[in-house]
Amino acid sequence: MTEPTATRNLDRTGAAPLPWSRARDLLATQTPKEDLTFFVGTARPDGRPHAAGVGAIWVDDTLYFVSGPGTRRARNLAANPACSVSVRLKGLDVTLEGEAHRVAEAATLERVAAVYREGGWPATVLDEGFTAPFMAGSAGPPPWHLYRLTLHRAIGVACAEPYGATRWDFSR
């Protein structure tokens, strides 16, 4: 289980630090069944930012997302794996920072595809990626690549009680 190595309270109103378990448990229970939109932020080769919505899920204490191999996001990650992933969960806005790398191991692809199917996206493994009857039109043709986020830092801002804002750092 991914646990933070350091926690910093970012709240300036006197609220206590938020426990990482709040964010982790919401990610585990709300993906893939809730209608959530995740946004991945990457950097273009010239340093300009790029952000795009993705279908992401939390599986076995890890965040995964899918991208078409020809997308700007995939090309950016190939050159520089540093990225952020943001989502509004029930009562908690979360930004995850780290590095995303493509996953091609059959066992992981099968496990993640099974969780996507539980949430309603009928993904199957094809040529070290996924295929399905539907995908965002901007993703291009299948197979679509799977990425695993290696978590370095997360920030949570609670928009429901108990309120607070916290940064969690994870060892690299």
N, C-alpha and C positions, 0 to 999 in steps of 0.2 A: 504494500500500500504506500502510495506517495504521501509523505508527510513533510511539512515545511521544516527547514533547518533554522529559520529565523522568522519572527513575526514582528511587524511594526504597526502600531496603532496610528492611523492617519486622521482619526476623528478629532475635530477641534471643539466639540461641544461637550466633552466629558464622557462620552459613551465608551464602554469597554471594547477591547479588540474583539473582532468577530472570529469565531473558531473556523479553521479551514474545513472542518467536517460539515459546516453548513453549506459551503459552496460545493464541496465534493459530493455530498448526499443529494443536493439538488441536481447536479449534473448527472448523477447515476439514475435518479428516478424520473427526470423530465426528458432525457434523451433515450430513445428516439421517439417516444410516444407523444410528447407535446409538440405543438406547432411553434417551433423556435426558429429564429433566423440567426445564424452565426455569421460574423463578418471577419474575414482574414485580411490582415494588413501586411503587405510586403513592401520591399523597396525595389524600384526599377534599377537597372544597371547604372543610370546616371544619378541615382540617389532620390529621385522623386518618389513620393508615396503612391501606393496602389491599394485599394480596398475593394473587396467583392464578397457578396453573400455566398455561403456554402452550406451544404448539408453536412453537419458534423454530429458525432455521437461520442459518448463516454462509454468505453468498454474496458472492463478489467483495470480500472483506475488510470486510464489513458484516454486522451482525446484524439480522435481520428477524423479526417475529412477527405472528401473526394474532389478531384479536379481533372478536367480534360487535359491531356498532355500538351496541347497547343495553346492553352490559355495564358494570358499575361501572368497570372498567379503562378502557374507551374513553371514558366520560364524564369520568373523572378526567383523562385525557390531553388531552381537548379543552380543559379549563380550565387545566391546568398540565402541559406536556409533560415535566417533570423526572421521571425514574424510574430504577430500578435493575433489573437482570436478573441473576439468580444461577443457577448450574448447577454440578453436580459432574461434572467430566470425569475421564478415566482419570488418576489420580494428582495431580489439581489441582482445587481448588475455586476458582471464579472468580466475582467480582461485577463487572458492568459498570455504570457510571453514565453518564448523559447525558440526552438529550432524544429522545423518540420522536414522530415525526410520520407522519401517514398518507401513504401512497404511492398515487397514482392513475394514474401514467404507464403506459401500455399495455406498453411495452418492458420496464420493470422488473417489472411484474406477470407477464408471460409468462416472463421469465428465472427469477424466484423460483418460480413455479408448476412449471416444469420440474424444478427442484432438489427441491421437495417431492415430485413424482412419483417421482424417483429413490429417495427414501427410503420410498416406499410410501403416501403420502397422495395420492390421485388428484385433486389440485386443478386446476381450470380457471378461466380468467378470465371473470367475469360482472359487468357494470355497475361497473367500477372497483373490483372486489374479487374474491373467490374463491367458488367453489362446489365441492362434492364430494359424493359419496354419503353421507359421514359426517363428523361434527364433534362436539365436546363438546356435550352437550345444553344446557349453560348459555350457549352462544354465540348462541342464537336462530337464526332463519332466515337463509339466505344472501341477498345476498352478504356475505361477511365481509371486513373491512378488513385491509389489510396496513400494518404500521408499520415504519419504518426507525429504528434507534437511532443517533443521532449521538453518538459516544463522547467523553466528557470525561475519564473516569478508569476504571481497572480495578485490581482487587486480586486477587492470586493467592496461595493458601496451598497449598503442596505437601503431599500426603499420601502421597507416594512419593518415593524418591530421584531426583535430589538434592532434599533438603528445603529449605525456605525460605519466606519470605513477602515479597511485593514489591507496591508500588503503582506503577502506570504512569500518568502524566498525559499528556493529548493536548491539543494547541492547540485553541482554540475559534474 
